[in-house]
């Protein structure tokens, strides 16, 4: 499962739970942090590639940042 999907799955599990949410919240926080880190890597890679191709003022990809 990809990380954005993992975050959405964690949110679904959280909504559907009737009991202890500590484990789900912990996993959600971990998945959010990893997704943000991956998005940062993708942003850097695309920005670097655009620079190497001579593209000026690359506006980015508009990736979502998970804020918790």
FITORLO-395950 format. One record per residue: residue in three letters; x, y, z of N, C-alpha, C in turn. Coordinates in steps of 0.001 Angstrom, whole numbers, padded with zeros to 6 digits, always signed. Each point is the difference from the previous one (the first is absolute). Layout:
N
ALAXYZXYZXYZ/...
This chain:
68
UNK+000866-001179+000000-000866+001179+000000+000902+001227+000000/UNK-000262+000960-000888+000766+001238-000025-000285+000849+001222/UNK+000907+000901+000299-000153+000772+001232-001214+000908+000035/UNK-000328+000736-001083-001247+000777+000088-001205-000895+000254/UNK+000021-001188-000607-001078-000954+000232+000018-000481+001448/UNK+001195-000201+000549+000124-000431+001392-000595+001042+000940/UNK+000242+001275-000290-000551+001073+000837-001528-000035-000051/UNK-000544-000141-001188-001459-000058-000136-000573-001237+000689/UNK+000699-001110-000098-000433-001224+000683+000017+000197+001513/UNK+001035+000656+000514+000074+000286+001437-001177+000860+000444/UNK-000341+001003-000801-001128+000874+000330-001298-000800-000003/UNK-000158-000882-000984-001194-000843-000044-000079-000877+001241/UNK+001105-000626+000370+000017-000844+001202-000362+000815+001241/UNK+000490+001222+000071-000274+000873+001136-001489+000321+000092/UNK-000612+000307-001132-001422+000333-000036-000858-001205+000376/UNK+000418-001174-000421-000805-001199+000209+000216-000679+001357/UNK+000977+000433+000766+000315-000680+001257-001000+000355+001101/UNK-000203-000946+000883-000862+000221+001162+000797-000055+001304/UNK+001304-000170-000129+000787-000216+001212+001239+000869+000057/UNK+001075-000615+000424+001266+000684+000207+000585+000474-001340/UNK+000292+001284-000112+000513+000567-001243+001485+000315+000062/UNK+000653-000313+001128+001404+000379+000176+000875-000598-001100/UNK-000152-001285-000274+000804-000644-001034-000262+000568-001381/UNK-001267+000257-000288-000359+000549-001312+000576+001407-000157/UNK-000111+000813+001043+000531+001367-000068+001517-000005-000157/UNK+000653-000921+000670+001451-000117-000121+000389-000368-001429/UNK-000707-000970-000583+000289-000413-001374-000307+001132-000977/UNK-001090+000721+000235-000353+001138-000848+001104+001045+000014/UNK+000509+000309+001176+001072+000991+000114+001251-000476-000746/UNK+000338-001266+000134+001153-000562-000701-000205+000071-001509/UNK-001170-000407-000470-000279+000012-001433-000027+001417-000566/UNK-000535+000951+000760-000010+001405-000439+001419+000522-000154/UNK+000840-000261+000992+001379+000481-000044+000747-000597-001188/UNK-000185-001286-000254+000669-000652-001127-000516+000542-001331/UNK-001301+000230-000095-000571+000553-001231+000545+001405-000262/UNK+000109+000816+001054+000563+001342-000159+001456-000057-000441/UNK+000754-000927+000590+001404-000154-000373+000119-000432-001463/UNK-000826-000940-000408+000019-000457-001394-000383+001126-000957/UNK-000990+000805+000374-000410+001128-000834+001140+001000-000137/UNK+000729+000228+001087+001156+000899-000051+001072-000510-000947/UNK+000234-001291+000028+000978-000605-000897-000435+000147-001454/UNK-001279-000248-000261-000521+000140-001363+000104+001455-000465/UNK-000352+000942+000881+000106+001423-000360+001439+000351-000369/UNK+000936-000439+000843+001415+000295-000258+000436-000608-001330/UNK-000334-001267-000220+000420-000682-001229-000537+000702-001245/UNK-001273+000391+000014-000581+000682-001157+000597+001400-000178/UNK+000207+000695+001095+000596+001333-000074+001418-000084-000555/UNK+000754-000978+000480+001368-000195-000470+000008-000369-001488/UNK-000895-000876-000409-000090-000398-001413-000375+001198-000873/UNK-000953+000805+000464-000405+001192-000758+001178+000957-000150/UNK+000754+000169+001075+001164+000886-000045+001028-000516-001009/UNK+000246-001313+000020+000965-000593-000928-000459+000124-001453/UNK-001313+000048-000220-000545+000158-001348-000102+001458-000419/UNK+000359+000907+000908-000044+001420-000310-001362+000632+000180/UNK-000892-000692+000685-001333+000549+000249+000090+000970+001172/UNK-000381+001229-000258+000052+001014+001050-001383+000170+000607/UNK-000038+000368+001251-001250+000255+000721-000912-001228+000028/UNK+000584-001169+000223-000797-001223+000110-000949+000143+001181/UNK-001285-000124-000249-001015+000243+001021-000285-001172+000911/UNK+000609-001125-000246-000241-001158+000852-001176-000824-000499/UNK-000342-000992+000818-001028-000959-000393-001302+000165+000762/UNK-000044+000873+000987-001213+000177+000785-000312-001203+000875/UNK+001039-000646+000533-000212-001176+000849-000598+000381+001338/UNK-000803-000880+000518-000642+000201+001304+001017-000194+001105/UNK-000058+000858+001009+000778-000189+001224-000968-000296+001101/UNK+000196-001121+000689-000877-000408+001102+000412+000772+001232/UNK-000895+000738+000566+000275+000757+001216-000786-000590+001138/UNK+000698-000413+001038-000700-000573+001144+000239+000833+001232/
